[in-house]
């Protein structure tokens, strides 16, 4: 019986194949996903591309894993991640940290909302609107949390889509090809 090879990266071989097959040389799809995630105006072409995604459970699961990671007990060592653990809090007092925690909760709820919409699920009655996060209110604490959230959302979406693009462009090597490349490099 052949021993199952242990997963060494956050994305499985199947997910890696889905990334390559879906996003390689497909900037238009990545742009449409960005527009969807950031509630931007979409062209007819964008909407058609999004329809292709909404019909593919593997692609949807992959986008969710990328955009809204959760702690996965099967993840390789040192690759556990969720969006709560990426907040730097150790240099803040509880009072200072609270606005960042509120912001992160809003970020997670927003991403979940947009992913549910992408997946074709019914949205909550009160939609979180990205553009509303730039409105100045009398509550400076709320305004600050909203701006942190908005900027984090935009940066996060851009980073995750760039990651998908990078992974889609990675070349796959056989073990023999890897050994030959390493031998060539060590001979230099």
C-alpha positions as a Markdown table, in Angstrom:
| # | Residue | x | y | z |
|---|---|---|---|---|
| 1 | Unk | 0.0 | 0.0 | 0.0 |
| 2 | Unk | 1.4 | 3.4 | -1.0 |
| 3 | Unk | 1.8 | 5.9 | 1.8 |
| 4 | Unk | -0.1 | 9.1 | 1.4 |
| 5 | Unk | 2.2 | 12.1 | 0.9 |
| 6 | Unk | 2.0 | 14.6 | 3.7 |
| 7 | Unk | 0.7 | 18.1 | 2.8 |
| 8 | Unk | 3.4 | 20.7 | 3.1 |
| 9 | Unk | 1.6 | 23.9 | 2.1 |
| 10 | Unk | -1.6 | 25.6 | 3.1 |
| 11 | Unk | -3.3 | 24.6 | -0.1 |
| 12 | Unk | -3.6 | 20.9 | -1.0 |
| 13 | Unk | -2.6 | 19.6 | -4.4 |
| 14 | Unk | -6.2 | 19.6 | -5.5 |
| 15 | Unk | -6.6 | 23.2 | -4.5 |
| 16 | Unk | -3.3 | 24.1 | -6.1 |
| 17 | Unk | -4.7 | 22.6 | -9.4 |
| 18 | Unk | -7.9 | 24.5 | -9.0 |
| 19 | Unk | -5.9 | 27.7 | -8.6 |
| 20 | Unk | -3.8 | 27.1 | -11.7 |
| 21 | Unk | -6.8 | 26.0 | -13.8 |
| 22 | Unk | -8.9 | 28.9 | -12.7 |
| 23 | Unk | -6.6 | 31.9 | -12.3 |
| 24 | Unk | -3.6 | 31.3 | -14.6 |
| 25 | Unk | -3.7 | 34.0 | -17.3 |
| 26 | Unk | -7.1 | 35.1 | -16.1 |
| 27 | Unk | -6.7 | 38.7 | -14.9 |
| 28 | Unk | -10.3 | 39.5 | -15.9 |
| 29 | Unk | -11.7 | 36.9 | -13.4 |
| 30 | Unk | -9.4 | 38.2 | -10.6 |
| 31 | Unk | -10.6 | 41.8 | -11.4 |
| 32 | Unk | -14.2 | 40.7 | -11.3 |
| 33 | Unk | -13.7 | 39.0 | -8.0 |
| 34 | Unk | -12.0 | 42.1 | -6.6 |
| 35 | Unk | -15.0 | 44.3 | -7.8 |
| 36 | Unk | -17.4 | 41.8 | -6.2 |
| 37 | Unk | -15.5 | 41.7 | -2.9 |
| 38 | Unk | -15.2 | 45.5 | -2.8 |
| 39 | Unk | -18.7 | 46.3 | -3.9 |
| 40 | Unk | -17.6 | 48.1 | -7.0 |
| 41 | Unk | -19.6 | 48.7 | -10.1 |
| 42 | Unk | -19.4 | 45.7 | -12.4 |
| 43 | Unk | -19.6 | 45.4 | -16.2 |
| 44 | Unk | -21.7 | 42.9 | -17.9 |
| 45 | Unk | -18.5 | 40.9 | -18.6 |
| 46 | Unk | -17.6 | 41.0 | -14.9 |
| 47 | Unk | -21.1 | 39.7 | -14.0 |
| 48 | Unk | -20.7 | 36.8 | -16.5 |
| 49 | Unk | -17.3 | 35.9 | -15.1 |
| 50 | Unk | -18.7 | 35.9 | -11.5 |
| 51 | Unk | -21.6 | 33.6 | -12.7 |
| 52 | Unk | -18.9 | 31.1 | -13.7 |
| 53 | Unk | -17.4 | 31.2 | -10.2 |
| 54 | Unk | -20.8 | 30.9 | -8.4 |
| 55 | Unk | -21.4 | 27.6 | -10.2 |
| 56 | Unk | -18.2 | 26.0 | -9.1 |
| 57 | Unk | -18.1 | 24.8 | -5.5 |
| 58 | Unk | -14.4 | 24.0 | -5.6 |
| 59 | Unk | -13.5 | 27.5 | -6.7 |
| 60 | Unk | -15.9 | 29.1 | -4.2 |
| 61 | Unk | -14.4 | 27.0 | -1.3 |
| 62 | Unk | -10.9 | 28.1 | -2.4 |
| 63 | Unk | -11.8 | 31.8 | -2.6 |
| 64 | Unk | -13.4 | 31.5 | 0.9 |
| 65 | Unk | -10.2 | 29.8 | 2.3 |
| 66 | Unk | -8.1 | 32.5 | 0.7 |
| 67 | Unk | -10.2 | 35.5 | 1.7 |
| 68 | Unk | -11.5 | 34.3 | 5.1 |
| 69 | Unk | -9.1 | 31.7 | 6.5 |
| 70 | Unk | -10.1 | 29.7 | 9.6 |
| 71 | Unk | -8.0 | 27.5 | 11.8 |
| 72 | Unk | -7.7 | 24.2 | 10.0 |
| 73 | Unk | -6.8 | 21.3 | 12.2 |
| 74 | Unk | -5.4 | 19.5 | 9.1 |
| 75 | Unk | -3.1 | 22.3 | 8.0 |
| 76 | Unk | 0.6 | 21.7 | 7.9 |
| 77 | Unk | 2.6 | 22.8 | 10.9 |
| 78 | Unk | 3.3 | 26.5 | 11.2 |
| 79 | Unk | 0.5 | 27.3 | 8.7 |
| 80 | Unk | -2.5 | 27.8 | 10.9 |
| 81 | Unk | -4.0 | 31.2 | 10.3 |
| 82 | Unk | -7.2 | 33.1 | 10.8 |
| 83 | Unk | -7.9 | 36.8 | 10.7 |
| 84 | Unk | -8.0 | 37.2 | 14.4 |
| 85 | Unk | -4.4 | 36.2 | 14.9 |
| 86 | Unk | -3.1 | 38.9 | 12.5 |
| 87 | Unk | -3.9 | 41.8 | 14.7 |
| 88 | Unk | -0.9 | 43.2 | 16.6 |
| 89 | Unk | -2.2 | 43.8 | 20.1 |
| 90 | Unk | 0.7 | 43.1 | 22.5 |
| 91 | Unk | 1.8 | 46.7 | 22.4 |
| 92 | Unk | -1.7 | 48.1 | 23.3 |
| 93 | Unk | -3.7 | 48.5 | 26.4 |
| 94 | Unk | -7.1 | 46.9 | 26.5 |
| 95 | Unk | -8.7 | 50.3 | 25.8 |
| 96 | Unk | -6.4 | 50.9 | 22.8 |
| 97 | Unk | -6.9 | 47.4 | 21.5 |
| 98 | Unk | -10.7 | 47.4 | 21.6 |
| 99 | Unk | -11.1 | 49.6 | 18.5 |
| 100 | Unk | -8.8 | 47.1 | 16.6 |
| 101 | Unk | -10.9 | 44.2 | 17.8 |
| 102 | Unk | -14.1 | 46.0 | 16.7 |
| 103 | Unk | -12.5 | 46.7 | 13.4 |
| 104 | Unk | -11.5 | 43.1 | 12.9 |
| 105 | Unk | -14.9 | 41.8 | 13.8 |
| 106 | Unk | -16.4 | 44.2 | 11.2 |
| 107 | Unk | -13.8 | 43.0 | 8.6 |
| 108 | Unk | -14.7 | 39.3 | 9.2 |
| 109 | Unk | -18.4 | 40.0 | 9.0 |
| 110 | Unk | -17.9 | 42.0 | 5.8 |
| 111 | Unk | -15.8 | 39.4 | 4.1 |
| 112 | Unk | -18.3 | 36.7 | 5.1 |
| 113 | Unk | -21.1 | 38.7 | 3.7 |
| 114 | Unk | -19.4 | 39.3 | 0.4 |
| 115 | Unk | -18.4 | 35.6 | 0.2 |
| 116 | Unk | -22.0 | 34.6 | 0.9 |
| 117 | Unk | -23.1 | 36.8 | -1.9 |
| 118 | Unk | -20.5 | 35.3 | -4.2 |
| 119 | Unk | -21.8 | 31.9 | -3.2 |
| 120 | Unk | -25.3 | 32.9 | -4.0 |
| 121 | Unk | -26.5 | 32.7 | -0.4 |
| 122 | Unk | -29.2 | 34.9 | 1.1 |
| 123 | Unk | -27.7 | 38.0 | 2.6 |
| 124 | Unk | -28.5 | 39.3 | 6.1 |
| 125 | Unk | -31.2 | 42.0 | 6.3 |
| 126 | Unk | -28.7 | 44.8 | 7.0 |
| 127 | Unk | -25.9 | 44.9 | 4.5 |
| 128 | Unk | -22.5 | 46.2 | 5.5 |
| 129 | Unk | -21.6 | 48.8 | 2.9 |
| 130 | Unk | -17.9 | 49.5 | 2.2 |
| 131 | Unk | -18.4 | 53.1 | 1.1 |
| 132 | Unk | -20.2 | 53.8 | 4.4 |
| 133 | Unk | -17.0 | 53.1 | 6.2 |
| 134 | Unk | -15.6 | 56.4 | 5.0 |
| 135 | Unk | -18.4 | 58.5 | 6.4 |
| 136 | Unk | -17.4 | 60.8 | 9.3 |
| 137 | Unk | -19.6 | 60.5 | 12.3 |
| 138 | Unk | -19.9 | 62.2 | 15.6 |
| 139 | Unk | -18.6 | 59.0 | 17.2 |
| 140 | Unk | -14.8 | 59.3 | 16.6 |
| 141 | Unk | -14.2 | 55.8 | 18.0 |
| 142 | Unk | -16.7 | 54.3 | 15.4 |
| 143 | Unk | -15.2 | 56.5 | 12.6 |
| 144 | Unk | -11.7 | 55.4 | 13.4 |
| 145 | Unk | -12.7 | 51.7 | 13.5 |
| 146 | Unk | -14.5 | 52.0 | 10.2 |
| 147 | Unk | -11.5 | 53.6 | 8.5 |
| 148 | Unk | -9.2 | 50.9 | 9.8 |
| 149 | Unk | -11.7 | 48.3 | 8.6 |
| 150 | Unk | -12.1 | 49.8 | 5.2 |
| 151 | Unk | -8.4 | 50.1 | 4.6 |
| 152 | Unk | -7.7 | 46.6 | 5.9 |
| 153 | Unk | -10.4 | 45.2 | 3.6 |
| 154 | Unk | -9.0 | 46.8 | 0.5 |
| 155 | Unk | -5.4 | 45.7 | 1.3 |
| 156 | Unk | -6.5 | 42.2 | 2.3 |
| 157 | Unk | -8.5 | 41.6 | -0.9 |
| 158 | Unk | -5.6 | 42.9 | -3.0 |
| 159 | Unk | -3.1 | 40.8 | -1.2 |
| 160 | Unk | -5.1 | 37.6 | -1.4 |
| 161 | Unk | -5.8 | 38.0 | -5.1 |
| 162 | Unk | -2.1 | 38.7 | -5.7 |
| 163 | Unk | -1.4 | 35.5 | -3.9 |
| 164 | Unk | -3.8 | 33.5 | -6.1 |
| 165 | Unk | -2.2 | 35.1 | -9.2 |
| 166 | Unk | 1.3 | 34.2 | -8.0 |
| 167 | Unk | 0.3 | 30.6 | -7.1 |
| 168 | Unk | -1.4 | 30.2 | -10.5 |
| 169 | Unk | 1.8 | 31.2 | -12.2 |
| 170 | Unk | 4.1 | 28.8 | -10.3 |
| 171 | Unk | 5.7 | 26.2 | -12.5 |
| 172 | Unk | 5.3 | 22.6 | -11.4 |
| 173 | Unk | 8.4 | 20.4 | -11.4 |
| 174 | Unk | 8.8 | 16.7 | -11.2 |
| 175 | Unk | 11.2 | 15.4 | -8.5 |
| 176 | Unk | 13.8 | 14.7 | -11.2 |
| 177 | Unk | 13.5 | 18.3 | -12.6 |
| 178 | Unk | 13.9 | 19.7 | -9.1 |
| 179 | Unk | 17.0 | 17.6 | -8.5 |
| 180 | Unk | 18.5 | 18.6 | -11.9 |
| 181 | Unk | 17.8 | 22.3 | -11.2 |
| 182 | Unk | 19.4 | 22.1 | -7.7 |
| 183 | Unk | 22.4 | 20.3 | -9.1 |
| 184 | Unk | 22.8 | 23.0 | -11.8 |
| 185 | Unk | 22.5 | 25.7 | -9.1 |
| 186 | Unk | 25.1 | 24.0 | -6.8 |
| 187 | Unk | 27.6 | 23.7 | -9.7 |
| 188 | Unk | 27.7 | 27.5 | -10.1 |
